[in-house]
């Protein structure tokens, strides 16, 4: 086996192993939800997947539109041999972005909605449409490559005749969404560190995408030259390195100038964010510019690879920094990606790389280039790579091993999905509140009041898990509104033994999980032990299960309160109380929605969150939940 075969086999083996491990995590994510495999929370909804898979992936794929503009718009035909692999890299990069979005969207089956539910005022809407359209354009641009060696070669020629309009359309779409991704962070004030927060973020995103596109073309060419032992393209790549360095210096000047002009230069301090900023700027501008303008990178070889690799690493880090890493101190979240998040991101990249190898090995992706006469003689013919060099048996074995290892490392309860921790509920507290006017939409709401405030009255402050997400409830006002005997049953639908109008928290004793109301051991003790089984299981021929037992109401005659909005438990039911959160939202919100419908409101009124959760009651940040 020659060196080329060993290199490809080893690299593919690692990629198949990572892909297999990520496949198991993907199954767990789609079956068990985000909470099972991520450390994302409501306070940190964007993590590694958005920063790396989406924003980093889009930027890494910028080489397609940069090279297309160079060849077709600026008429630099000498760079045409670099165009096909650049288009393929961009196409697979955008496909990987779409795949990464499926992981990050809470309900991935809704990813099609921007096509039919338009919101032209949303930046995400524009990004979604541009990415979809540009992915289609890239597919059409690359389609002639596999078609030209098939029986559909005439179709390939037809598509090639539309190359220039496709290129122009692709440049327009890519320019739009590369900058619009930066626009997302114009509305995240307080969540991005001042060293990264700037109103010219769209400009920085676009300029950096141009520099990164040139670096990615160089990086891909150098790696595949080594991997497949094909003639290096240093003559062309070194000529691209000069404009790459110029763009990077422009990016660095604009970024530092913006800090100075806006006064945010004062954000430099002793914190880790300053060190991160300097490190990122060294990777994106300092190191590659020094290597290129200093001369080593322009001669090709390892220095050129190091310069391109530094740019790639630096701008991926930049997207992660802007996407959330820089704001960890501001948001006080303490987020760090779980190993499943990291593994999924690596799996998406590995799958895209394997697809790249497939096209390289089976189609004419690389075109002949003129080689330096002083360069060493090339190895085997690289224009026909032949079938995949890593055998199917080895690849399958490594895929299975990776999948088995990932399955063993999945969190506890992965087969059933994510489960919240036990969160005991405590009773409501009495506080003072006043009725206040709500501006939008117009209406009334409760607001906390200090002692002595005119019009203040006692209400319940509901905060079962003491997490700070409070709700104010005027119990006396609700009792007056019903104005009929037995109105308490509307909400208080079950009575515990020896109790009347049992409070919600007495049965719904956990914030999110069900509470089992029937205590079998206590009933056995109370009725005299096992000899009293027949009192609840009268038919000895039937299994002693809940379905074949005497109804609870036979003994507890006042257990179920008639006239309640809550349905009476069916005979043989578990008598399990849902979580406190679910019970209150189901009861209160359901009634408020009915009142909105009766009033003929087209927009939510009573059913707005602020009706019960007024502004200013969320006094303390919610604690970060533990992962299982």
Buried (B, 14 or more C-beta within 10 A) or exposed (E): EEEBBEBBBEBBBEBBBBBBBBBBBBBBBBEBBBBBBBBBBEBBEBBBBBBBBBBBBBBBBBBBBBBBBBBBEEEBEEBBBBBBBBBBBBBBBBBBBBBBBBBBBEEEEEBEEBEEEEEEEEBEBBBBBBBBBBBBBBEBBBBBBBBBEEEBEEBBEEBBEEBEEBBBBBBBBBBBBBBBBBBBBBEBEEBBBBBBBBEBBBBBBBBBBBBBBBBBBBBBBBBBBBBBBBBBBBBBBBEBBBBBBBBBBBBBEBBEEBBEEBEBEEBBEEEEBBEBBEBBBBBBBBBBBBBBBEEBBBEBEEBBBBBBBBBBBBBBBBBBBBBBBBBBEBBEBEBEBBBBBBBBBBBBBBBBBBBBBEBBBBBBBBEEBEBEEEEEEEEBEBEEBEEBBBEEEEBEBBBEBBBEBBBEBBBEEBEEEBBBEEBEBEEBEEBBBBBBEBEEEEBEBBBBBEEEEEEBBEBBBBBBBBBEBBBBBBEEEBEEEEEEEEBBBBBBBBBEEEEEEBBBBBBBBBBBBBBEBEEEEEBBEEBEEEEBBEBBBEEEEEEEEBEBBBBBEEEEEEBBBEEBEBEBBEEBEEBEBBBBBBBBEBBBBEBBBEEBEEEEBEEBBBBBEBBBBBEEBBEEEEEBBEBE
